[in-house]
Amino acid sequence: MEPLPEKSAQSPEGASPKPGPGPQVVALAVFLAASAFVAWLGAFATVANVNGWYVGADKAPWSPPNWLFGPVWTALYTAMAVAAWLVWRRRTSESRPALVVYGIQLGLNLLWTPTFFSLYPVIGTAALWLAFAIILALIVAVTVTVVRFGPISRLAGLLLLPYVTWIVFASSLNLWAALNN
């Protein structure tokens, strides 16, 4: 009978060796840049319309002040990037599928902002309902990402929990807007 191979505390079973510090720094920068790029693109739709139609829109009574959204999203995008990097650096057989789901949620995140803010002046309330459908899909995608990230890196999964909480809250704001505008 052959002894079972020892599991390394550094590399989970099925994991590739961790990359060196240089590639890790580059990868973290790439994940941060991807999040910043999504935030930057979304800002175009927001800035153009937050002082336009949205000023006079009927907003939920629990809507936070507009100035709060920037700092919250900055923290969330940073946490998302760090979470993805933590999963990437573990290099398990589950890292790639988990990062694919991460990419899908990032795409849905990017799609929501112009749908909500930029399409409303063009197609009216239908844009708010379409945005609501997108944010519901985003909630599912982020939840799946948390479930995929957690077993690879507990910290990565935990870092995404405020994001899930925020988008559930944001979906309530979106729903109110769709029902009342």
C-alpha positions as CSV (number, residue, x, y, z in Angstrom):
1,M,0.0,0.0,0.0
2,E,1.4,3.4,-1.0
3,P,1.2,6.3,1.3
4,L,-1.1,9.1,0.4
5,P,0.7,12.2,-0.9
6,E,0.9,15.0,1.6
7,K,-1.1,18.1,1.0
8,S,0.8,21.3,1.1
9,A,-0.5,24.1,3.4
10,Q,0.5,26.5,0.6
11,S,-1.0,24.7,-2.4
12,P,-4.4,23.0,-2.2
13,E,-4.8,19.7,-4.0
14,G,-5.0,20.3,-7.7
15,A,-3.4,23.7,-7.4
16,S,-0.5,25.0,-9.5
17,P,2.4,26.6,-7.7
18,K,1.8,30.2,-6.7
19,P,3.3,32.7,-9.0
20,G,6.1,34.9,-7.8
21,P,5.7,38.4,-6.4
22,G,6.2,40.1,-9.7
23,P,3.3,38.3,-11.5
24,Q,1.1,38.7,-8.4
25,V,1.6,42.4,-8.3
26,V,0.8,42.6,-12.1
27,A,-2.3,40.4,-11.7
28,L,-3.6,42.6,-8.8
29,A,-3.0,45.7,-10.9
30,V,-4.9,44.1,-13.8
31,F,-7.9,43.2,-11.5
32,L,-7.9,46.7,-10.0
33,A,-7.7,48.2,-13.5
34,A,-10.6,46.1,-14.8
35,S,-12.7,47.2,-11.8
36,A,-11.7,50.8,-12.4
37,F,-12.5,50.6,-16.1
38,V,-16.0,49.3,-15.3
39,A,-16.5,52.1,-12.8
40,W,-15.1,54.7,-15.2
41,L,-17.4,53.6,-18.0
42,G,-20.4,53.5,-15.7
43,A,-19.5,57.0,-14.5
44,F,-20.2,58.4,-18.0
45,A,-23.8,57.3,-17.9
46,T,-24.2,58.4,-14.3
47,V,-22.6,61.8,-14.5
48,A,-24.6,62.7,-17.7
49,N,-27.9,61.9,-16.1
50,V,-27.7,62.1,-12.3
51,N,-28.1,65.8,-12.6
52,G,-30.6,65.4,-15.5
53,W,-33.8,63.4,-15.3
54,Y,-32.7,61.7,-12.1
55,V,-32.9,65.0,-10.1
56,G,-36.6,65.2,-10.6
57,A,-37.3,61.4,-10.4
58,D,-39.4,60.0,-7.7
59,K,-36.9,58.2,-5.5
60,A,-37.4,55.8,-2.7
61,P,-37.6,57.4,0.7
62,W,-34.6,55.3,1.9
63,S,-32.4,56.6,-1.0
64,P,-29.0,57.7,0.3
65,P,-27.6,61.1,-0.8
66,N,-26.0,61.0,-4.2
67,W,-22.5,61.8,-2.7
68,L,-22.5,58.5,-0.9
69,F,-22.6,56.3,-4.1
70,G,-19.0,57.2,-5.2
71,P,-17.2,56.2,-2.0
72,V,-19.3,53.0,-1.6
73,W,-18.7,51.9,-5.2
74,T,-15.0,52.7,-4.9
75,A,-14.8,50.4,-1.8
76,L,-16.9,47.7,-3.5
77,Y,-14.9,47.7,-6.8
78,T,-11.6,47.5,-4.8
79,A,-12.9,44.6,-2.7
80,M,-14.1,42.8,-5.9
81,A,-10.7,43.2,-7.5
82,V,-8.9,41.9,-4.4
83,A,-11.3,39.0,-4.2
84,A,-10.7,38.0,-7.8
85,W,-7.0,38.3,-7.3
86,L,-7.1,36.1,-4.2
87,V,-8.9,33.4,-6.3
88,W,-6.5,33.8,-9.2
89,R,-3.4,33.4,-7.1
90,R,-4.6,30.2,-5.5
91,R,-4.6,28.6,-9.0
92,T,-6.9,25.6,-8.2
93,S,-8.8,23.7,-10.8
94,E,-11.9,25.7,-9.7
95,S,-10.2,29.2,-10.0
96,R,-10.9,29.5,-13.7
97,P,-14.6,28.7,-13.6
98,A,-15.0,31.0,-10.6
99,L,-13.3,33.8,-12.5
100,V,-15.5,33.3,-15.5
101,V,-18.5,33.8,-13.2
102,Y,-16.8,36.9,-11.8
103,G,-16.4,38.2,-15.3
104,I,-20.1,37.6,-16.0
105,Q,-21.1,39.6,-13.0
106,L,-18.7,42.4,-13.9
107,G,-20.3,42.6,-17.3
108,L,-23.8,42.7,-15.8
109,N,-22.6,45.4,-13.4
110,L,-21.4,47.4,-16.4
111,L,-24.6,46.9,-18.2
112,W,-26.9,48.1,-15.4
113,T,-25.7,51.7,-15.2
114,P,-26.2,52.9,-18.8
115,T,-29.5,50.9,-18.9
116,F,-30.8,52.7,-15.8
117,F,-29.4,56.2,-16.3
118,S,-29.0,56.6,-20.1
119,L,-31.9,54.7,-21.5
120,Y,-34.6,56.3,-19.3
121,P,-34.6,59.6,-21.4
122,V,-34.9,57.5,-24.5
123,I,-37.5,54.8,-23.7
124,G,-38.9,55.9,-20.3
125,T,-40.0,53.5,-17.6
126,A,-39.2,50.4,-19.7
127,A,-35.5,51.2,-19.2
128,L,-36.0,51.1,-15.4
129,W,-37.7,47.7,-15.7
130,L,-35.0,46.4,-17.9
131,A,-32.4,47.7,-15.4
132,F,-34.3,45.9,-12.7
133,A,-34.1,42.6,-14.6
134,I,-30.4,43.2,-15.1
135,I,-29.8,43.9,-11.4
136,L,-31.7,40.8,-10.4
137,A,-29.4,38.8,-12.7
138,L,-26.5,40.6,-11.2
139,I,-27.6,39.5,-7.7
140,V,-27.7,35.9,-8.9
141,A,-24.3,36.2,-10.6
142,V,-22.6,37.8,-7.6
143,T,-24.1,35.2,-5.3
144,V,-22.8,32.4,-7.5
145,T,-19.4,34.2,-7.5
146,V,-19.4,34.2,-3.7
147,V,-20.3,30.5,-3.6
148,R,-17.5,29.7,-6.1
149,F,-14.9,32.0,-4.5
150,G,-15.6,30.9,-0.9
151,P,-14.1,27.3,-1.1
152,I,-11.1,28.7,-3.0
153,S,-10.4,31.6,-0.7
154,R,-12.7,32.2,2.3
155,L,-11.5,35.9,2.4
156,A,-12.4,36.3,-1.3
157,G,-15.9,35.1,-0.6
158,L,-16.3,37.3,2.4
159,L,-15.0,40.4,0.5
160,L,-18.0,40.0,-1.9
161,L,-20.7,39.9,0.8
162,P,-20.9,43.8,1.1
163,Y,-21.3,43.9,-2.7
164,V,-24.2,41.5,-2.6
165,T,-25.8,43.5,0.2
166,W,-25.4,46.7,-1.7
167,I,-26.8,45.5,-4.9
168,V,-29.8,44.0,-3.1
169,F,-30.3,47.4,-1.5
170,A,-29.8,49.1,-5.0
171,S,-32.4,46.7,-6.5
172,S,-34.9,48.1,-4.0
173,L,-34.1,51.6,-5.2
174,N,-34.4,50.5,-8.8
175,L,-37.8,48.8,-8.2
176,W,-39.1,51.9,-6.5
177,A,-38.0,54.0,-9.5
178,A,-39.6,51.6,-12.0
179,L,-42.9,51.6,-10.0
180,N,-43.0,55.4,-9.5
181,N,-41.5,57.0,-12.6
